[in-house]
């Protein structure tokens, strides 16, 4: 298998750990606090990775430029919005379903990638993405009886609206990060990925930190009190970001995100063993569809 596949799997595993600890932190420090630690506690790890790789490889860090700053800022802001929406969804559905809602971003990422970067997926990858989206929608409806009436009703719920919005923000931000990385004057993929990751989390920490200082100072203070679990969120978040950015640099965004849906298999495992959420037959059916979707992408 290609290197991008292994890097994507690494991103999915670390992202699963991050999401699990964010759900754990949601009660003591709130939605905004649990969202903020994903960025603030990732800063030291991302910066260390950037300088460590530059020193080890001997490749100089690229210079900042206007297109990069525009794309990385847009990506950072939309990722903040996505993260807050995702953490908020944990209040409405199970842990597995809450993450599943965000996975509508795969098909939206393919659309944004075609519009912004001009990259079009082939028929097999496109079909795999559609199957994957069907799988995650099954997960989102796993706790209800799957009838046309329920499906029609579910399409107009607040949870679905939040899920589609979060998918749109995440789909856009992944493509924007790829555009930011491509705008850097460096031929080294890991240098571009590490530099983009470090700059993005710094921007996100500053912007969201200032906003929380004015709007949610209590939750901001609690992020320092619960520093142990927050550090795990930051470390796993930094690792997932590094892996995602590297995979995006190696391959197109849409197929990477499609394979990244393997995260849902890890999430269902955590839901069963850690949160004691027993999967239903519908969730098992979704798992089969998801595996088919991922295999179709890998066989392209």
Buried (B, 14 or more C-beta within 10 A) or exposed (E): EEEBBEBBBBBBBBBBBBBBBBBBBBEEBBBBBBBBBBBBBBBBBBBEBBEEBBEEEEBEBBEEEEEBBBBBBBBBBBBBBBBBBBBBBBEBBBBBBBBBBBBBBBBBBBBBBBEBBEBEBEEEBBBBBBBBBEBBBBBBBBBEEEEEEEEEEBEEEEBBEBBBBBBBBBBBBBBBBBBBBBBBEBEBBBBBBBBBBBBBBBBBBBBBBEBBEEEBEEBBEBBEEBEEBBBBBBBBBBBBBBBBBBBBBBBBBBBBBBBBBBBBBBBBEBBBEEBEBEBBEBBEBBBEBBBEBBEBBBEE
